[in-house]
Amino acid sequence: MDGIRRRVAALAMALSLVFLIPAAAPAGAAAVPPGGGPGDGPWFTISGYVLGADGGSLAGGYVSVCSVGRGGCVGSSIAANGRFATVVSSRDSYTVAVTPPWGSRYAAGWYADWAMEAFTTKANQASEVMVNGQDRHLVTMRVPRVIVTTTGAITGRVVGTNGAALAGGSVTACGLTSWCRSATVGWDGGYVIGGLTPDQYRVSIQPPPNMPAPSGWYSVWAPGYFTTNAGSATLVWVGSVTVALPTIVVPVPIVAPGSISGSVIGSDGGSLAGATVMTCPSPVGTCTARQVAWDGTYLLPGLAPGSYVVSIAPPPGTPYLSGFYSSFSAGFFNPVLANASLVPVAYANVPLPRIVVPRILTVGGPAAVPATPTGPSVGTTAARPLALTSWIRRAGTTQVRSMVAVTAGTRVELVARTETYYAGRTVEVWCRSGAGAWARIASRTVAGDGSVVYRFAARDDAAYRLRMPATTTAREAVGLVRRVLVR
């Protein structure tokens, strides 16, 4: 039996040598097309390389070789090095078409030996490759990328299982062939990711800092459209329009709510114990109010995640302004609601800086005069206080002024007291004789304790005033002239 098997094997080997069985097709080549009909000759190979014009790879793309005279197409895949090799079964003219890999952003087109890159995107400009008795190796084709001129967007909302918006979190869209783009979640949970080129995107969600919530992805079949498994993420196709996703609900564990704490003090160092500090969520919601303790501190507990406005109402009967916490205003205080700062709260205590509340300014009438003035200047009689007129003129911003009228020869000492946080600011001294125009005659710098002193001898009957110029950064509310000494 073994002898018979050896003889059969030897016969098979002999037959293979007699009939010249063809060798295997080269790597990357399609299966050899079946012959058929008169005129079919030996197999010929059309080969070459397909590369990106920017040096990128088209591996996984496809090259189709189509007969011009007989019809029909054969093809082969593009290898990792860009090579392709397709076997044809007859002498004929062929066109060579390139289909880039899906999502690669490279253009589809045809081989064109006349073009600079040996490639064209127009079928009527394709070159015919003649196969007449030998293999053909083509010039390397360099395929340009498609220039995308339209963009789309992804929009939606992200909230927690407790219904609160994930304000301060981020949503990121990453395309299969496009760069990632992100957007911050707003106070209402909304987000808009714009500037997206046509592509399929995975949408990921990152909770705000310090929030004990998981990161994950958008998924159409997961509860709340949210999954922590990247493999379950849903691809979102974006063209040239805005794609609105359903509300994504992120599982947020039940934890202790957040809080806001800090302290308040009067601009003159006075206590605001008993004042009311209140915080209200923006834009709507239930407000929380607490009184300021004896040491000026306060704590606003039990705040759900969100953005809050903090307001301060001084104790009844005290000469301080009501207003709001403002991170960009002097003393972190501003009397205008439009200038209030939103305080983000997310499952933790938010300590605010000390808020300095200005005193209420007396508008019209004489300014307060100390019972006992300071010592007189050398060589003069005892200084005597003089009533003065003060007012606040509101224009684009507030200007605080004080004025006093004296007679010629009078030696005057003007002492203005502003708030200490205006130390270093310039105060101007202005003069007007009769009904003439006001003229600036001097300037002084506010001292570290908030005081401004200007001494002079009046040369004629005139009116004098101190003026602190307005600023464009915040509305000013400084102290008026508190004392005028006539020598």
C-alpha positions as CSV (number, residue, x, y, z in Angstrom):
1,M,0.0,0.0,0.0
2,D,2.8,2.5,0.8
3,G,4.4,1.8,-2.5
4,I,1.2,2.6,-4.3
5,R,0.9,5.9,-2.5
6,R,4.5,6.8,-3.4
7,R,3.8,6.1,-7.1
8,V,0.6,8.3,-7.1
9,A,2.5,11.2,-5.6
10,A,5.3,10.9,-8.1
11,L,2.8,10.9,-11.0
12,A,1.1,14.1,-9.6
13,M,4.5,15.9,-9.4
14,A,5.3,14.9,-13.0
15,L,1.9,16.1,-14.3
16,S,2.5,19.5,-12.6
17,L,5.8,19.9,-14.4
18,V,4.3,18.9,-17.7
19,F,1.3,21.3,-17.6
20,L,3.2,24.2,-15.9
21,I,0.7,25.2,-13.2
22,P,1.0,29.1,-12.8
23,A,2.7,30.5,-9.7
24,A,0.7,32.2,-6.9
25,A,-0.3,35.8,-7.6
26,P,1.9,38.5,-6.0
27,A,0.9,40.0,-2.6
28,G,-1.9,42.5,-2.9
29,A,-3.1,41.1,-6.2
30,A,-6.7,40.1,-6.8
31,A,-7.5,36.5,-7.7
32,V,-6.6,35.7,-11.3
33,P,-9.7,36.4,-13.5
34,P,-11.0,33.4,-15.4
35,G,-10.1,33.3,-19.1
36,G,-12.8,32.9,-21.7
37,G,-13.3,33.3,-25.4
38,P,-11.0,33.7,-28.3
39,G,-8.3,36.3,-27.9
40,D,-7.5,35.5,-24.3
41,G,-3.8,35.4,-23.7
42,P,-1.5,34.9,-20.8
43,W,-2.0,36.8,-17.6
44,F,-0.6,40.4,-17.3
45,T,-0.1,42.5,-14.2
46,I,-0.9,46.2,-13.8
47,S,0.9,47.5,-10.7
48,G,2.0,50.7,-9.0
49,Y,1.8,52.8,-5.8
50,V,-0.9,55.0,-4.4
51,L,0.1,57.5,-1.8
52,G,-1.4,60.6,-0.2
53,A,-0.2,63.9,-1.6
54,D,0.6,64.9,2.0
55,G,2.5,61.8,2.6
56,G,-0.4,59.9,4.3
57,S,-1.3,56.3,3.7
58,L,-4.2,55.0,1.7
59,A,-3.8,51.5,3.0
60,G,-7.1,49.6,2.9
61,G,-8.3,51.5,-0.2
62,Y,-9.1,49.8,-3.5
63,V,-7.8,50.0,-7.0
64,S,-10.2,49.0,-9.8
65,V,-8.9,48.1,-13.3
66,C,-11.6,48.3,-15.9
67,S,-11.4,47.1,-19.5
68,V,-12.2,49.7,-22.1
69,G,-12.9,47.4,-25.0
70,R,-14.5,44.3,-23.4
71,G,-16.0,45.9,-20.2
72,G,-15.8,44.5,-16.7
73,C,-13.5,45.3,-13.9
74,V,-11.1,43.6,-11.6
75,G,-9.2,45.1,-8.7
76,S,-7.0,44.7,-5.6
77,S,-6.5,46.4,-2.2
78,I,-3.8,49.0,-1.5
79,A,-1.1,47.5,0.8
80,A,0.4,49.2,3.8
81,N,3.3,50.6,1.6
82,G,0.8,51.9,-1.0
83,R,1.5,49.1,-3.6
84,F,-1.2,47.5,-5.6
85,A,-1.0,44.8,-8.3
86,T,-4.0,43.7,-10.4
87,V,-4.0,40.8,-12.8
88,V,-5.8,41.1,-16.2
89,S,-6.5,38.3,-18.6
90,S,-6.3,39.9,-22.1
91,R,-4.5,42.4,-24.2
92,D,-6.6,45.6,-24.0
93,S,-6.8,49.2,-22.8
94,Y,-7.7,49.7,-19.2
95,T,-8.6,52.6,-16.9
96,V,-7.4,52.5,-13.3
97,A,-9.7,54.0,-10.6
98,V,-8.7,54.6,-7.0
99,T,-11.2,54.4,-4.1
100,P,-9.6,55.7,-0.8
101,P,-10.3,53.9,2.5
102,W,-13.5,54.9,4.2
103,G,-13.2,58.0,6.4
104,S,-9.7,58.9,5.1
105,R,-10.6,62.3,3.6
106,Y,-8.7,61.5,0.4
107,A,-10.3,62.1,-3.0
108,A,-11.5,59.3,-5.2
109,G,-10.3,59.4,-8.9
110,W,-8.4,57.9,-11.7
111,Y,-4.9,57.3,-12.9
112,A,-3.7,60.1,-15.3
113,D,-0.2,59.8,-16.6
114,W,-0.4,63.4,-18.0
115,A,-1.1,65.0,-14.6
116,M,1.6,66.3,-12.2
117,E,0.5,63.8,-9.5
118,A,-0.6,61.1,-12.0
119,F,-4.1,61.5,-10.6
120,T,-7.4,63.2,-11.6
121,T,-10.8,63.4,-10.1
122,K,-12.6,63.6,-13.5
123,A,-13.5,60.4,-15.3
124,N,-13.2,61.9,-18.7
125,Q,-9.6,62.8,-18.0
126,A,-8.5,59.3,-17.0
127,S,-5.6,57.8,-19.0
128,E,-5.9,54.5,-20.8
129,V,-3.3,51.9,-19.9
130,M,-2.4,49.7,-22.8
131,V,-1.5,46.1,-22.0
132,N,0.0,44.5,-25.1
133,G,2.2,41.5,-24.3
134,Q,3.9,42.6,-21.1
135,D,3.2,43.7,-17.5
136,R,2.7,47.4,-16.8
137,H,4.1,49.4,-13.8
138,L,2.4,52.8,-13.5
139,V,3.8,56.1,-12.2
140,T,3.1,56.6,-8.5
141,M,-0.3,58.2,-7.9
142,R,-0.4,60.9,-5.2
143,V,-4.0,61.5,-4.1
144,P,-5.0,64.9,-2.6
145,R,-7.2,65.3,0.4
146,V,-10.7,66.6,0.1
147,I,-11.1,70.2,1.1
148,V,-14.2,70.5,3.3
149,T,-15.9,73.9,3.2
150,T,-19.0,73.2,5.2
151,T,-19.2,72.5,9.0
152,G,-21.9,71.3,11.3
153,A,-22.5,71.2,15.1
154,I,-23.7,69.0,17.9
155,T,-25.9,70.5,20.6
156,G,-27.8,69.1,23.6
157,R,-28.0,69.1,27.4
158,V,-26.2,67.2,30.2
159,V,-27.8,66.8,33.6
160,G,-27.4,64.5,36.6
161,T,-29.8,62.0,37.9
162,N,-30.8,64.5,40.5
163,G,-32.0,66.9,37.8
164,A,-29.2,69.4,38.3
165,A,-27.2,70.7,35.3
166,L,-23.6,69.5,35.1
167,A,-22.5,73.2,34.8
168,G,-18.8,73.5,34.3
169,G,-18.4,70.1,32.8
170,S,-17.3,69.5,29.2
171,V,-18.6,67.6,26.2
172,T,-16.1,66.5,23.5
173,A,-16.8,65.3,20.0
174,C,-14.0,63.2,18.3
175,G,-14.4,62.3,14.6
176,L,-13.1,59.1,13.0
177,T,-10.8,61.2,10.8
178,S,-11.3,64.6,12.3
179,W,-9.8,66.5,15.3
180,C,-11.6,66.6,18.6
181,R,-13.5,69.7,19.6
182,S,-15.0,70.5,23.1
183,A,-17.5,72.8,24.7
184,T,-18.2,73.7,28.3
185,V,-21.6,72.8,29.8
186,G,-23.5,76.0,30.7
187,W,-25.5,76.9,33.8
188,D,-28.6,75.2,32.3
189,G,-26.7,72.1,31.2
190,G,-26.7,73.2,27.5
191,Y,-23.7,72.9,25.2
192,V,-22.9,73.6,21.5
193,I,-19.9,72.0,19.8
194,G,-19.5,73.9,16.5
195,G,-17.0,73.9,13.6
196,L,-17.4,70.1,13.0
197,T,-16.4,68.9,9.5
198,P,-18.6,66.2,8.0
199,D,-17.7,63.0,9.8
200,Q,-18.9,60.4,12.3
201,Y,-18.2,61.5,15.9
202,R,-18.0,59.9,19.3
203,V,-19.4,62.2,22.0
204,S,-17.8,62.0,25.5
205,I,-18.9,63.7,28.7
206,Q,-16.6,64.9,31.5
207,P,-18.2,66.1,34.7
208,P,-17.1,69.3,36.4
209,P,-14.1,69.3,38.7
210,N,-14.8,67.9,42.3
211,M,-18.1,66.3,41.2
212,P,-18.2,62.6,42.2
213,A,-19.7,61.6,38.8
214,P,-18.3,59.2,36.2
215,S,-17.0,60.2,32.7
216,G,-18.6,58.4,29.8
217,W,-20.0,58.5,26.3
218,Y,-23.3,59.2,24.5
219,S,-25.1,56.0,23.6
220,V,-28.6,55.7,22.1
221,W,-29.4,52.4,23.7
222,A,-28.1,53.0,27.2
223,P,-30.2,54.3,30.1
224,G,-30.2,58.1,30.1
225,Y,-28.2,57.9,26.8
226,F,-25.0,57.6,28.9
227,T,-22.5,54.7,29.1
228,T,-19.1,54.3,30.7
229,N,-18.1,51.7,28.1
230,A,-16.3,53.3,25.1
231,G,-17.2,50.3,22.9
232,S,-20.9,51.1,23.4
233,A,-20.6,54.7,22.3
234,T,-22.9,55.7,19.4
235,L,-21.3,57.3,16.4
236,V,-23.1,60.6,15.5
237,W,-23.0,61.6,11.8
238,V,-22.6,65.3,11.4
239,G,-22.9,66.9,8.0
240,S,-23.4,70.6,7.4
241,V,-26.2,71.1,9.8
242,T,-26.7,71.1,13.6
243,V,-27.4,67.7,15.2
244,A,-29.5,67.9,18.4
245,L,-28.9,65.0,20.8
246,P,-31.3,64.0,23.5
247,T,-30.6,65.1,27.1
248,I,-27.8,63.0,28.5
249,V,-28.4,61.9,32.1
250,V,-25.2,61.2,34.1
251,P,-25.6,59.1,37.2
252,V,-24.6,61.3,40.2
253,P,-24.3,59.7,43.6
254,I,-26.2,61.2,46.5
255,V,-23.7,63.3,48.4
256,A,-23.7,66.3,50.7
257,P,-24.6,69.5,48.9
258,G,-22.3,72.5,48.5
259,S,-22.0,75.8,50.4
260,I,-20.6,79.3,50.2
261,S,-18.7,80.9,53.1
262,G,-16.8,84.2,53.8
263,S,-16.9,87.4,55.8
264,V,-18.0,91.0,55.4
265,I,-16.8,94.2,57.0
266,G,-17.5,97.9,56.7
267,S,-15.2,100.1,54.6
268,D,-14.4,102.1,57.7
269,G,-13.7,99.0,59.7
270,G,-17.2,98.9,61.2
271,S,-18.9,95.6,62.0
272,L,-21.8,94.2,59.9
273,A,-22.8,91.7,62.5
274,G,-26.5,90.9,61.9
275,A,-26.4,91.8,58.3
276,T,-28.2,89.4,55.9
277,V,-26.2,87.5,53.3
278,M,-28.4,85.8,50.7
279,T,-27.6,83.5,47.7
280,C,-30.0,82.8,44.9
281,P,-29.4,80.4,42.0
282,S,-29.2,81.9,38.5
283,P,-31.5,82.3,36.7
284,V,-34.3,81.0,39.0
285,G,-34.6,78.9,42.2
286,T,-35.0,79.0,45.9
287,C,-32.8,81.5,47.7
288,T,-30.9,80.8,50.9
289,A,-30.3,83.5,53.5
290,R,-28.2,83.6,56.7
291,Q,-27.2,86.4,59.2
292,V,-23.6,87.6,59.6
293,A,-22.1,86.4,62.9
294,W,-20.5,88.7,65.5
295,D,-17.1,88.2,63.9
296,G,-18.3,89.1,60.4
297,T,-18.4,85.5,59.1
298,Y,-21.3,83.8,57.3
299,L,-22.1,80.3,55.9
300,L,-24.7,79.5,53.3
301,P,-25.2,75.7,53.4
302,G,-27.3,73.2,51.5
303,L,-26.7,74.5,47.9
304,A,-27.4,72.3,45.0
305,P,-24.9,72.4,42.1
306,G,-25.3,75.5,40.1
307,S,-24.3,79.2,39.8
308,Y,-25.4,81.7,42.5
309,V,-25.6,85.4,43.1
310,V,-24.6,86.5,46.6
311,S,-26.2,89.7,48.0
312,I,-25.5,91.7,51.2
313,A,-28.1,93.7,53.1
314,P,-26.6,95.6,56.1
315,P,-28.3,95.6,59.5
316,P,-31.2,98.1,59.8
317,G,-30.1,101.6,60.8
318,T,-26.4,101.2,59.8
319,P,-24.9,103.6,57.2
320,Y,-23.8,101.0,54.7
321,L,-24.8,100.2,51.2
322,S,-26.7,97.1,50.0
323,G,-25.2,95.3,47.1
324,F,-23.7,92.1,45.6
325,Y,-20.5,90.1,45.6
326,S,-18.4,91.2,42.5
327,S,-15.1,89.6,41.8
328,F,-13.9,92.5,39.7
329,S,-15.0,95.4,41.8
330,A,-13.0,97.2,44.6
331,G,-13.6,95.4,47.9
332,F,-15.4,92.6,46.0
333,F,-18.6,94.7,46.3
334,N,-20.9,96.4,43.8
335,P,-24.3,98.0,44.3
336,V,-25.5,97.1,40.8
337,L,-27.0,93.7,40.2
338,A,-25.7,93.7,36.6
339,N,-22.2,93.8,38.0
340,A,-22.7,90.8,40.3
341,S,-20.5,87.8,39.8
342,L,-21.9,84.3,39.5
343,V,-20.4,81.8,42.0
344,P,-20.3,78.2,40.8
345,V,-21.0,75.6,43.5
346,A,-20.5,71.9,42.9
347,Y,-20.6,69.5,46.0
348,A,-18.0,71.5,48.0
349,N,-17.6,74.6,50.0
350,V,-16.7,77.7,48.0
351,P,-14.8,80.3,50.2
352,L,-15.3,83.9,49.0
353,P,-12.8,86.7,49.7
354,R,-13.7,89.3,52.4
355,I,-16.4,91.7,51.1
356,V,-15.8,95.3,52.1
357,V,-19.1,97.3,52.1
358,P,-18.9,101.1,51.6
359,R,-20.7,103.6,53.8
360,I,-23.7,105.5,52.5
361,L,-22.8,109.0,51.3
362,T,-24.7,112.0,52.4
363,V,-26.1,113.8,49.3
364,G,-26.5,117.5,49.8
365,G,-26.3,119.5,53.1
366,P,-23.2,120.0,55.2
367,A,-20.7,117.3,55.7
368,A,-20.0,115.9,59.1
369,V,-17.5,117.9,61.1
370,P,-15.5,116.5,64.0
371,A,-16.3,118.0,67.4
372,T,-12.6,118.8,68.1
373,P,-10.5,119.7,65.1
374,T,-6.8,118.9,65.0
375,G,-4.2,121.4,66.0
376,P,-3.9,124.7,64.1
377,S,-1.1,125.5,61.7
378,V,1.9,127.3,63.2
379,G,1.4,131.1,63.5
380,T,-2.4,131.1,63.1
381,T,-5.3,131.4,65.4
382,A,-7.1,128.3,66.4
383,A,-8.7,126.6,63.5
384,R,-12.4,126.8,63.2
385,P,-14.7,124.4,61.3
386,L,-16.5,125.6,58.2
387,A,-19.6,124.1,56.7
388,L,-19.3,122.9,53.1
389,T,-21.5,121.6,50.4
390,S,-21.1,118.1,49.0
391,W,-22.9,116.2,46.4
392,I,-22.6,113.2,44.0
393,R,-23.1,113.7,40.3
394,R,-24.0,110.6,38.3
395,A,-23.0,110.4,34.7
396,G,-21.5,107.5,32.8
397,T,-19.7,106.7,36.1
398,T,-20.0,108.3,39.5
399,Q,-17.9,111.4,40.5
400,V,-17.7,112.3,44.2
401,R,-17.1,116.0,44.9
402,S,-16.9,118.4,47.9
403,M,-16.8,122.2,47.8
404,V,-16.1,125.1,50.2
405,A,-16.3,128.9,49.5
406,V,-13.8,131.2,51.3
407,T,-12.7,134.9,51.2
408,A,-9.4,136.3,50.1
409,G,-6.5,135.9,52.6
410,T,-8.1,132.9,54.4
411,R,-5.8,130.1,55.2
412,V,-7.6,126.8,54.6
413,E,-6.9,123.2,55.3
414,L,-9.0,120.7,53.4
415,V,-9.0,117.2,54.9
416,A,-10.8,114.5,52.9
417,R,-11.3,111.0,54.1
418,T,-11.9,108.3,51.5
419,E,-12.0,104.5,51.9
420,T,-8.7,102.8,52.5
421,Y,-8.9,100.7,49.4
422,Y,-8.5,103.9,47.3
423,A,-5.0,104.4,48.7
424,G,-2.7,105.6,46.0
425,R,-5.5,107.2,43.9
426,T,-5.2,110.8,42.8
427,V,-7.6,113.5,44.2
428,E,-7.7,116.8,42.3
429,V,-8.2,120.3,43.8
430,W,-10.3,122.7,41.7
431,C,-10.9,126.4,42.0
432,R,-13.5,128.8,40.6
433,S,-13.6,132.7,41.0
434,G,-17.0,134.2,40.7
435,A,-19.0,132.7,37.8
436,G,-15.8,131.7,35.9
437,A,-14.9,128.2,34.8
438,W,-13.5,125.6,37.2
439,A,-9.7,125.1,36.9
440,R,-7.6,122.4,38.4
441,I,-4.9,123.9,40.6
442,A,-3.3,121.0,42.4
443,S,-3.6,117.2,43.0
444,R,-2.9,115.0,46.0
445,T,-2.5,111.3,46.5
446,V,-4.8,109.3,48.9
447,A,-2.7,108.1,51.8
448,G,-2.7,104.6,53.2
449,D,-5.3,105.4,55.8
450,G,-7.6,106.9,53.1
451,S,-6.9,110.6,54.0
452,V,-6.2,113.5,51.7
453,V,-4.9,116.8,53.0
454,Y,-4.5,120.1,51.1
455,R,-3.4,123.4,52.8
456,F,-3.5,126.8,51.0
457,A,-4.1,130.5,51.4
458,A,-7.0,131.9,49.4
459,R,-5.8,134.8,47.2
460,D,-9.3,136.0,46.4
461,D,-12.9,135.2,46.9
462,A,-13.3,131.8,45.4
463,A,-14.8,128.4,45.7
464,Y,-12.7,125.3,46.1
465,R,-13.5,121.6,45.8
466,L,-11.9,118.2,45.9
467,R,-12.7,115.8,43.1
468,M,-11.8,112.1,42.6
469,P,-12.0,111.4,38.8
470,A,-14.3,108.6,37.8
471,T,-12.9,105.3,36.5
472,T,-14.2,102.9,33.8
473,T,-13.5,99.8,35.9
474,A,-16.1,100.2,38.6
475,R,-18.5,102.8,40.0
476,E,-16.9,104.7,42.8
477,A,-18.5,105.4,46.1
478,V,-15.8,107.2,48.2
479,G,-16.1,109.4,51.3
480,L,-16.7,113.1,51.0
481,V,-14.6,115.8,52.6
482,R,-15.1,115.1,56.3
483,R,-13.3,118.2,57.8
484,V,-12.5,121.8,56.7
485,L,-10.3,123.9,58.9
486,V,-10.1,127.7,58.3
487,R,-7.0,129.2,59.8
